[in-house]
């Protein structure tokens, strides 16, 4: 049992676990989903990659933007992996962008890990993310330092995406 499970169960449990990409389907996540009776949801592209690794996914969504709930948008963000999803959740007036490990805050700058042939796709993903309005950006990469989330006012977002875009330019 993970340290988080008792608190999750006490708070009412989970209906589903949204994965950004195949890297998030760790044994602990898969086991926790089963114990908490939560469905694992990922893109159909990532589900295919996970099936090859022997990991079955409960729900494989088409690789297209969609509204999963009135307050939750799914945004395809390829580049880091072919089928990565990011999630934009609206809570009251605040919007939270969950980006998985598509981009990662590392000691004051934003990093990404893509192959040379994936750079053009990643550049398009960065352009798409730059057009979104959000207040907080969250990354769940092990490499995130000092924290995996940051407040992101408009001026910060503009500078962040400009830096990422420059670093991806040919």
N, C-alpha and C positions, 0 to 999 in steps of 0.2 A: 504494500500500500504506500502511495506517495504521501508526503507531508500535507499536501493540499486536499486530499480526498475527504477527511472528516469535515473540514470547513465547507467544502462544496456540498456534501450531503446534508449538512445542517442548514445550509442556505436554501435548500429545496432541490438540489441536484442539477443535472444538466440534461437537456434534450439532445444536444449535438455538440460536436467538437469540429470547428472549422479549421482545416489545415491550409496553410499557404502553399506548400508544395511537398514533395516526397520526403524532404529532409526532416519534416516535422512528425512523421509517422514513426516515432521512436517506440521501442518495446513498452516503455512506461506509459506512453499515451494510449497505445492500443489496449493494454491491460486495464488501465484506468477506465477507458470507455466501456469495456465489457462489465467491469464491476459496478459502474454507475449507470449502466443501461443507457448510454448515450451513443447516438449514431455518429460515425465519423464521416465528414463530408469533405470532398476535394473535387478538383476538376476531373473530367473524364481522361484527360491526357496524363495527369499525375496518377490516377487510379490504375491505368494500364501499366505505368512504370512500376508501381507498387505491387501489382499482381505478379509481375515477373520476379519480384523479390519474396513472394510468398505471403504478402500482406493483403488481405481482403478488405475492401472499403464498403461501408454500408450504402453510401449515396455518392454516385459520380455525376456531377453536374455538367451540362454542355458548356463548352468553353466559349462563353459569351457573357456580356454584362447582364446582370439581372437583379431584381429586387427580391431578396430572400424573405424579408419581412418589411413592414412599413418603415422601420427605422434602420434597415440593414441592406446596403448595396454590395454586390459582388462585382469586382473590377478585375478583368484579366490583366495580368502584368508580366508578360513573358520577358525573358532575357536571362535571368539567373537560372531558371528552368523553363522548359517550353510551355508548361501548363500552370504556372504560378497564378494564384489569385491573391488579391489584396481585398480588404473589407473596410467599408466606410460605414461607421455606426453613428447615428444621430441620437443624442440624449439631451432633450430639452433644446437649448440654444447651442450646445457644443457638439462638435463633430470630431470623431476619433478615427484616424486612418491606421489600420493594422496592416503593416507591409511585410510581415514575416521576415525573411532574410534577403529580400529583394535588394534593399539598401540597408546599411547598418551604420549607426553612429559609433565611431571609434575615436576616442580622445579628441573630440572637438571638430572632426570632419566626418563626412559621409563616405562610406566605402561600398563597393559592390564587387562581386566575384562572377565574372563571365568569361567565356572563351572568346578569342578574337572574332570568330565568325558570328557570335551572338551580340557583339557590340552595337550594330545598327538597330537590332530589335530592342536592346536595352535603352538606346537613345530615344526611340519612339515611346517606350514605357515611361521614361523620365518626363518627356513632354506631356504625356497624358496625366501623370501624377501632378505635374506643375499647374495644370489647369483646374485642379480640384480645390475646393475650399474646405479646409479642416483646421482644427484648433490644436490638436495633439497628434503626434506621429509616434507610433509604437513599433518596435522591431523586436522579434524574439530570438535573435541570433545569440549564440554563446559568445560571440566576439564583441557584442555591444558593451562599450565602456564610456563613461563610468556608469551609465544607466541606459536602459533600452527604450526610454520614452522621453520626449521633449515637447514642451509647449512650442507651438509654431505659429507665431503671429505673421501677418502677410509679408513684412519686410524680411523676416528670417526665411520663410519659404522661398521667396524670390531669390535670395542669395544662395540658399542651399541648392536649389534646382539649377541655377546658373552655373555653379561650381561643378555639379555632376555632369551637366551637359557639356561644359568645356572639356572635362576629363575624358569624355566619350567621343569627342570630335576626332576625325581622322588626322 
